[in-house]
């Protein structure tokens, strides 16, 4: 086999290996925290949603976006939820299943929040490629603050009244 043919074959193999590596979805590491619970509370001036997490590394990226409608990740299907406006909160890396694919969060996938002033409903909208998403239906567009805490691990979402 000529040197040129060997080099061309090696280049094709490297190209295919890179393509296959890019096609493999991102996975959570063994120390990635998992969603174990969702709880809510009414506070003076804001509604609080707490995502309880297992031990492990807390999400390095937690953000929110005001959206016209909520969609399920990864299907893109509309998630119908009570609310005039919607907030999509995503956290990475964070999973809602264990390494065997069993859910770590066994509560309702969607529920009303009768005890809160602005937040009307919450839905688990995504658990895909180590990113977990929560949809929130609210009465009014207002300030939202998201952050993480440790000991115990949790993601906190404050929605102003």
Number of C-alpha atoms within 10 A of each C-alpha: 5 7 8 9 10 11 11 12 12 12 12 12 12 12 12 12 12 11 11 10 10 10 9 9 10 12 14 19 13 10 12 20 26 29 24 18 17 21 11 18 14 17 14 7 12 21 20 21 21 18 20 20 27 20 16 15 17 24 25 11 13 21 16 17 12 16 13 11 17 23 18 19 18 11 10 11 11 12 16 14 21 20 19 13 20 25 23 22 21 22 23 20 24 29 30 25 20 16 12 6 9 10 16 17 20 13 12 11 12 18 15 16 17 10 12 19 19 22 30 21 20 26 23 23 26 22 21 22 17 22 21 24 25 22 28 29 25 23 16 16 16 13 10 19 13 18 15 17 13 12 6 10 20 24 20 19 23 21 25 19 20
